[in-house]
Amino acid sequence: MDLGIRGRWAVVCAASQGLGKGCAIALAQEGVNLVINSRRAESLDAVATELRELNTGIEVRTVAGDIGDPVVQKAVLAAAPQVDILVNNNGGPPPGDFRDWSREHWIAAVDGNMLTPIALIQACVDGMAERGFGRIVNITSSAVKAPIDVLGLSNGARSGLTGFVAGTARQSSLASRNVTLNNLLPGSFDTQRLRGNIERAASQRGLDADDLAQARAAAIPAGRFGTSEEFGAFCAFLCSQQAGYLTGQNVLLDGGAYPGTF
């Protein structure tokens, strides 16, 4: 299927690895020009080279730095002639016990996983509406749907973003102008972050990390962890011309792990 987005410009945050990189690869395969961002310049440049080799017909620009920094945000947005597609993504706050979190921990979580994507959305949506096309995809977490006790910082910050998107996406000034805002909620995907969390949990419980990973994968109805490639492909569809009637939604990709009906 031709997604109808060839030649468009996309900003993909946290694109040097994992799900962000998967999204960047899928968009590159569709002929989308890219501005990619991550904290580490060296790894970002390596991904940019990979994307250019994947599709020689696209332009790929890089802006290294913390996307939570307003200066970096401005640089990322300025690197694109226009932003047709915005994929918001950022590292989640660490797990822990809520009793140990101070106000500073909460402010950092809200800033990174709620206020930063909102700032980028604010900067892009009016231009998208004027041009009659815009796709915003926020990578959040399955914990928004089924909160995880040790991820309280993430649960709170990402749920705040979810509420904001629910209202903003339904503004007629955006929806009627072919501008969509949706959230992608990943479950367990085989990323460096997931592996790190499993290794940490295995160490705390005196278990073998590989055994724990196999047990967790077996508990998922699909019987495995997801891949960044399939996550990226779904993100690309949400950014497509065909997805113009889908907005304000929380799309859960978790291999059937969530047990509820709604």
N, C-alpha and C positions, 0 to 999 in steps of 0.2 A: 504494500500500500504506500502510495506517495502521500506523505503527511502535509504537503503543501507549504512547507516552511523554508525551502531552499532559498538561500540568499539573505535570510533574516539575521539579526544580531541578537545574541544571547549573552547574558552575564550569568556565570555559574560560580557560586561561592564555595570555598572549601573543596576545590576540585583536584587537589593533588593526589588523592587516594580515595578508596572506599566508594561510597554511594555518590558523592559529588563527581568523582572521576567517571563513574559509570554513566552519569547523566551527560557529562561533557562528551564522552565517546559516542553515545547514541545520537546526540544532536549533531556532532560532526559528521556522522554517517548519513544524516539527512541533508547535509549541505549547509548547515547553519554556521555562520561566522561566530567566533567566540571571544569573549573576554573572560579569562579564568583567574581566580584568586585563591591564594592560600598564604599561610604565614611564612613558609620556607621557600625562598627564591630558587634554590637549586632543584628541589623536587618539582616545583611548578614549571620550571623551564624544561625539565625532562618530559613532563606530561605534554607540554606545548609541542615539543618535537614529535612526540608520538601521534598527536592529533593531526599535525600537518602531514605526516607520512600516511596517516589513515585516509585523508582526503586532501589531495593537493589543490583542490579547487576552493578551499576556504581560507579565510584569514584568522589567525589565532594571536591574540594579544594577552600579555600577562601583567598583573599588578600584584606584587607580593606585599603582605602586611596583614595585620589583624583587622578583619572586616568590621569589628566593633569600634574601630577608631574612625571618627568622622572624616579625618583627612584621607584615610585609605578609601572610605566609601566614595568620596568625591572623585578620587583618582580612578577608581574602578568604573564609575559611571561615565566619567569623561573619556575613558579609553574607547568607548563605543560611539560610532556616529549617531546611533539611536539605540534604545533598548526596546526590542520587541518581545523578548523573553527574559524573565528573571527567575533564576532558581536560587532561592534562599536556603542556605545550609551553613551550619556552624557546629563546632564541637560542643557536645553536651557537658553540663557540669558534672562533677564527680559524684559517685554514690556515697552513701553514708547514713548516719543516724541523725534525724532532725534535731535531736537534743544538742548536737555539737555545732550547729550552724548559727553563725552570727548574722547580724543585719548585713554586714559586708558580703557574706556568702550569697545571701538572697539578692542583693543589688547586682552582683556580678552575674548571677544566673539570669535574672530578668533582663539585664542589659544585653547579654549575649544571645539569648534565645527568644526574646520578645521585642525589645526596643530596637535592636539592630535591624531585623527584617522589616519592622514597621517603617523605619527611616528609609530603607531602600524602596519599599513600596510607595511611600509618599513621594519620593523623588521621580518615580517612573510612571505612575498611573495616568496622570493628566496628558502626558505626551502620547501614551498608548491610545488613550481615548480620542485624541485629536486625529491620530492616523488611522483609527478604526480597526486596530488589531493590538492585542496584548495578552500575554500568557504569564501568569505568576504562579509558580509552584513552590510551596514551602515544605522542605523536608523536616518533619517533626518526629514523632515517635508513636509506636503502638501504645506506649504508656499513657498517651492522651485518652485512649479508649479504655484501657485496662491498667490503671496506675500500678506501679511497682514500688513497694514500700521503701526500698533503699534509694530510689531515684526521686525523692521528694522535690529537690530543687528543679529537676527537669520537668516533673509532673506539673508543678505550679507555673513555671515560666512558659512552657509550651502550651499549656491550657489557656493562658492569657492571650497568646498569639492566636489560638484557635477561635476564641471568642471575638477578637478583633476582626479576623478574616470573615467570620460568619456574617457580620453586619456590613462590612465594607463591600464584600463581593456582591451584595444584593442592592447596592445603590444603582438606580436606573442610569445615572450618568456614566457608569462603567459597563454594566451588563448589557445595556442597549447599544453600546459602542464596540461590542465584540472584545471586551476586556474581561478575562476570567481570572479568578483567584481560587486556588485549590490547595489542599494540604495532602501530602503523601506521608503515610504513617508506616514506617518500616518496622517489621518484627525482627526476627533474628536473621541477620544477613552475615555472610562469611567475610567480615572485614577485620582490619587490624584492631579496631576498638573492641569488637566482640571477643576476639581471641585474647586480648589483654584482660578483659573482664573475667573470662573463664579461667585464665591462668591465676588471676588474683584470688578468685573464689576457691579454686582447687588448693592453692597454697594455704589459705585460711582454714580449710577443712581437712587438710592432710590427704588430698586425693591426687590422682594422676590427671593432668590437664586434658590429655587425649580421651581418657575414659569419661570424664565429665562432659566434654564436648559431644561425644557420641551419645551419651545419655540425654543430653538436652535436645540434640537433633532428633532422636528417636521419639521424644515426647511431642514433637510437632506432627500433626496429621500428615503433612507432606513427607515426613521422614527425613528431612534434610534442612540445612540452612539455605536461605536464598542467596543469589549471586548478584553482584553489582551490575552485571550485564542485563539481567532481566529487570532489575529495578530501573536502570537507565532507560530501557526500552519503554517501560510504562510511563516514565516521566516525559519522554519524547512524545508519546501519544497525547498526554495532557496538554502539551504545547502545540499540538497540531491544529490545522485549520478545521479538521473534523470534530474537534472537541469544543467547539464554540458554544454549545448548549449546556455544557457542564461547568457549573461555577458554585462556589461556596460549599464544596464537599470535602469530606475527610475520607480519603481512600486508604483502606487498610491492606497492606501487603504483608501477610504473616504466615502463609502456608496453611491457613486454617486454624492457627493456634488460639485465636479468640473464640470462646465458646458460646457467645451470645447470639441472639437473633438480630438485634439492632445495634 
